[in-house]
C-alpha cells in the first residue's frame, strides 16, 4: 500500500469564487484581498510537504495541474496533517511577503529572483 506524500514547491489555492459558490472551504482559496505582512490559513487535501525555510510562490489552481503564474511570495509558517471524515488534509498558515502585479518573472524554480 505505501504512504502517499506529495512534495509541493509552491502553495496552489483556488479562486475565492469557489468559496462564494459553496464548492470549497474558505481556507482552500486565495483571499479576495491579499495584504503584505498578513498571515492567512490554508487547507489542502492530501498529505503534503512544503519548504519552510524561505519564500515560495502562491499560485492559483484550477485543478489537474493548471496553475497561474506566481501571485505572491509567501512563507509557510505552519503545516500539519490531520484526518477529517476519513480524508487526509494538510492545513497551516502562510505569511505574505510580496504581491506581484507586474507580469515579471519573480521565481526561477525554487529561487526567488
N, C-alpha and C positions, 0 to 999 in steps of 0.2 A: 504494500500500500504506500508507504512513504509519507513524508511530511511535505506538503506543498507550501513553499515560501517564495514570494516574489520580491526581488530587489528593484527598487524604483529610484532612478537618478533625479526625479522631479516629483512634484505633487500635482496631480491632474485631477481637478474637480469639475463638476458640472455647472452649467449656466444656472443662475438663480431662478430663471423661469421654470425650471423643473421642480423647485420647491414651491413656487407660486401655483403650479398646476397640480400640486399634491402627488407628484410621482417620485420625489426624492426628499430625504430629510434635509433640513437647512445646513447641517454640518457637511453634507456631501457636495455643497455648492459654493461657488465663489460669491462672496458678499456683493450686494448691489454697489456698495461704495467701499473700496479698499483705502485704508489710511496708513501712511508710513508711521512706523513705531507702534502700531496697534497689534494686539495678539488676538488670533481667531482660532476657533476649534475646527477640526476636520474629522471626517469619518470616511473610511474606505472599506469596501468588502474585501475579505481575504486577509491572509497573514502576510503583511508587507514589512520590508525593512527599508529605512531611509537613512541617508547620511546625516549625521547630527553635528558634524564639526565644521560646518561652513554654510555658505549660501547656496541654495538650489533654486531652479526656476519654478514658478507657479504657472501652470498651464490650464487651459480649459479643454475638457474632453467631451466628445460626442459619443464616446464608447468605441469599442473594437479598434483601438489604436489610432483613432482620428483625433489629433491633438493640434492645438493652436500654437503659435509662437509664444515665447515667454511673455506673460503679462506683468510679472513682478519678480523680484528677487526676495526670497524668504529664508528664514532659518527655522528648521523644525526644533521646537523646544522640548517636545514630549511625544512619544509614540508608544502605545501599549496595545496589546492584543486582548480580545475578550470574545465571549460567545453569547449571542442573543438569539433565542428561539432556534438553537441548533446551528446557526450560521456564524462563522468566524468574521470578526471585524478588526480593523486597526483604527484606533482613534488617537487623537492627540491635539497639540496646539502648535501654531506657527506664528512667527513674528515677521511682519512686512518690513523689509529694509529699504526697498526701492521699487517704484512703479514705473513701468515702461509705456510710453505713449508716442514714441518717435519712429517705430519701424526699424530701428537699427538692430544689429546683432549684439546681444548682451551676454551670451554664453557660448562657449566653444566646447562642446561635450560637457564635462564637469566643471571646467574652468570659467569663472566669471570674467568677462572681457572688460 
